[in-house]
Amino acid sequence: MKKILITAFFLFLTAFSGTSQANHWILDPDHSEVRFEIQHIFSTISGRFSDFKGELEFNPENLGTSRFDFSVAVKSINTLNNKRDTHLRSKDFFDAGNFPVMTFTSSGITHLKDNLYALEGKMKIKDVTKPLKIQFFYYGPKQHPFDDKSMVAGFSTSFVLNRLDYHVGNGKFLSLGVVGDAVRVEISLEGLRKK
């Protein structure tokens, strides 16, 4: 009887360990993007942040241990215009010298329907931290086409932030009708894990 209990306990630990390990996805920065769009008078200006990191823990069968923690280096902003990028890094907007990193820390994930999920957490930009709830799509997982020892999964989201809520600007350029306050953010991620 004792031997049976020990065997059962060992199998339980093995199964639990496998489930936990399957949650961890390594962010593939070469195939992931953080993009944004904002209104400038009558045109839409787009850009991206090229330097970002993410901790991806996701298992649709175990949302209680799933989480997304994300950080973005402000200085990596790129709108394909050096003068504009320098201005965006300045104290008029992001003040990258004093606030070099934006972060998102998750607090919970719930399943909505099909491959759509809700993610709750806190967004910190400059000196402001605010609760944020967004929706995201989960794709996969499937075997990586070029690596039969790895699995790949995808995550994508699109949401709108008011930049003034995070002190990214003081409203001067908004009142002049030059730069809008609503920023559309699009994030597309690929995560990898070994089988």
Protein Blocks (a to p, Z undefined) as FASTA:
>chain_A
ZZmmmmmmmmmmmmmmmmmmmmpccddfklgccdddddehjaccddddfbdcddddddfk
lmmlgccdddddfklgcehiaklmmmmmmmklnommlmmbccdddfbdcdfbhjbccddd
dddehjbccddddddddedjdddfklckbccddddddddddfklnopajhlmmmnomacf
bdcddddddddddZZ
